[in-house]
Amino acid sequence: MPREKFIIDTSVFTNPDTRTVFGETTQEAFLNFIELARNARKHIDFYMPPSVYEELLHFVEENELPGDAELVIYIKPPKRFEIMVPGFLLYELIEELRARIDKGLRVAEEAVRSPEDSAKTINRLRNRYRNAVRSGIIDSKEDVDLILLAMELNGALVTSDHGITRWAERLGVRTVNPKALKSIVDKYVKK
């Protein structure tokens, strides 16, 4: 039976809705995950692209990580120049970006016409603009690295980011909800 491969996103440990499976804080969640992953190494390989690992280090105290953290989670970049992605991805991404830019402009126009005081208007504009432009889409090199690495390794991508999940599924990449990951790993540990 082939080894299970999981590609782990930062959101597993930073998203308040999903990290509680592993711990209350990002630091605690990551440390608890490392312990669980250490016990599952006979059956499961865990991976994280370097860009995502660097992102995670902004949220955890690096000096408090166990010395074998990078042996428990393999830090591996995707082979960006070798992985082929279908043309439809680029086509749909451009279509979606154009629609989101237009939506962002409408949000900005509405804010300019608002009779509220400027502090409230700016705050609401930021939130609505971010939601219109960035929610539900791949919007960083880390997002792309996760999807490419999952494609390369034929592994399951673990993320709570809806944009990553949506685009990964379009490319036929299996995704796993972070809330289910702990019980999946527990089953392998008990084998």
C-alpha positions in Angstrom: 0.0 0.0 0.0 1.5 3.4 -1.0 2.3 5.9 1.7 -0.2 8.7 2.3 1.1 12.1 1.5 -0.3 15.3 3.0 0.7 18.8 1.9 0.0 21.2 4.8 -1.0 24.8 4.6 -0.4 27.5 7.2 -4.1 27.9 7.6 -4.3 24.5 9.4 -2.6 26.2 12.4 -3.6 29.9 11.9 -7.3 29.7 11.1 -9.3 30.0 14.4 -12.1 27.8 13.0 -9.8 24.8 12.3 -6.7 25.1 14.5 -8.6 24.2 17.6 -8.4 20.6 16.5 -4.7 20.8 17.4 -4.6 23.6 20.0 -5.8 26.9 21.2 -3.0 29.1 19.8 -1.1 28.8 16.5 2.1 27.8 18.4 0.3 25.2 20.5 -1.5 23.8 17.4 1.7 23.5 15.4 3.6 21.8 18.3 0.8 19.4 18.9 0.6 18.6 15.2 4.4 17.9 15.1 4.0 15.4 17.9 1.1 13.7 16.1 2.9 13.7 12.8 6.1 12.2 14.5 4.0 9.3 15.7 2.5 8.7 12.2 5.7 8.7 10.2 5.6 5.0 9.6 2.5 5.5 7.4 2.3 9.1 6.4 4.6 11.7 4.8 3.9 15.4 5.6 5.1 18.1 3.2 5.2 21.9 3.2 6.7 24.2 0.5 9.5 26.4 1.8 7.4 29.5 1.0 4.6 28.2 3.2 7.0 27.2 6.0 8.5 30.7 6.0 4.9 32.1 6.2 4.2 29.8 9.2 7.4 31.1 10.9 5.8 34.5 11.1 3.1 33.0 13.4 5.2 30.7 15.7 8.3 31.1 17.8 11.0 29.4 15.8 13.3 28.9 18.8 10.5 26.9 20.5 10.1 24.4 17.7 11.5 20.9 18.2 14.8 20.2 16.5 13.2 17.5 14.3 10.3 19.7 13.0 11.8 19.8 9.5 12.3 16.0 9.6 8.7 15.4 10.6 7.4 17.8 7.9 9.5 17.7 4.8 10.2 21.1 3.4 10.1 20.6 -0.3 9.6 23.1 -3.1 7.5 22.1 -6.1 9.2 21.5 -9.4 7.8 24.6 -10.9 9.4 24.2 -14.3 8.4 20.6 -14.7 4.7 20.6 -13.7 2.3 21.3 -16.5 -1.0 22.9 -15.7 -3.9 23.0 -18.2 -4.5 26.2 -20.2 -8.0 26.4 -18.8 -6.5 27.4 -15.4 -4.9 30.5 -16.8 -8.0 31.3 -18.8 -10.4 31.0 -15.9 -8.0 32.8 -13.5 -7.8 35.8 -15.8 -11.6 35.8 -16.3 -12.1 35.7 -12.5 -9.5 38.4 -11.8 -11.1 40.7 -14.3 -14.5 40.2 -12.6 -13.0 40.7 -9.2 -11.3 43.9 -10.2 -14.6 45.2 -11.5 -16.3 44.2 -8.3 -13.6 46.0 -6.3 -14.1 49.2 -8.3 -17.9 49.1 -7.6 -17.1 48.7 -3.9 -14.7 51.7 -4.1 -17.3 53.8 -6.0 -19.9 53.1 -3.4 -17.6 54.1 -0.6 -16.8 57.4 -2.3 -20.5 58.2 -2.5 -21.1 57.2 1.1 -22.4 60.0 3.5 -20.8 58.4 6.5 -17.7 59.8 8.2 -14.5 59.0 6.5 -13.1 56.6 9.2 -16.1 54.3 9.0 -16.2 54.5 5.2 -12.5 53.6 4.9 -12.8 50.7 7.4 -15.9 49.3 5.6 -14.2 49.9 2.2 -11.1 47.9 3.2 -13.2 44.9 4.4 -15.6 44.8 1.5 -12.8 45.4 -1.1 -10.6 42.6 0.4 -13.6 40.3 0.3 -14.5 41.2 -3.3 -11.0 40.9 -4.6 -9.2 38.2 -2.6 -11.8 35.8 -1.1 -12.1 32.4 -2.8 -9.2 32.8 -5.1 -5.5 31.8 -5.2 -3.8 35.1 -4.5 -0.2 34.3 -3.5 2.8 32.3 -4.5 2.3 30.2 -1.4 -1.1 29.2 -2.7 0.3 28.2 -6.0 3.2 26.3 -4.4 0.8 24.2 -2.3 -1.3 23.2 -5.3 1.8 22.5 -7.5 3.4 20.4 -4.8 0.2 18.4 -4.2 0.0 17.8 -8.0 3.7 16.7 -8.2 3.4 14.3 -5.2 -0.1 13.2 -5.9 -0.8 14.0 -2.3 -3.8 15.4 -0.4 -3.8 19.2 0.2 -4.8 20.1 3.7 -6.1 23.7 3.9 -8.9 25.8 5.3 -8.4 28.4 2.5 -11.5 28.2 0.3 -9.7 29.7 -2.7 -6.9 27.1 -2.6 -9.5 24.3 -2.2 -11.6 25.6 -5.1 -8.7 25.8 -7.5 -7.1 22.6 -6.3 -10.3 20.7 -6.9 -10.5 22.2 -10.4 -7.1 20.6 -11.1 -8.2 17.2 -9.7 -6.1 17.6 -6.5 -7.6 15.8 -3.5 -8.2 18.1 -0.5 -8.7 17.4 3.2 -10.4 19.6 5.7 -8.0 20.4 8.6 -10.8 19.4 11.1 -10.7 15.8 9.6 -6.9 15.6 9.5 -6.4 14.7 13.2 -8.8 11.8 13.1 -7.3 10.5 9.8 -3.8 10.6 11.3 -5.0 9.0 14.6 -6.3 6.0 12.5 -2.9 5.5 10.9 -1.1 5.8 14.3 -3.3 3.1 15.7 -2.5 0.7 12.8 
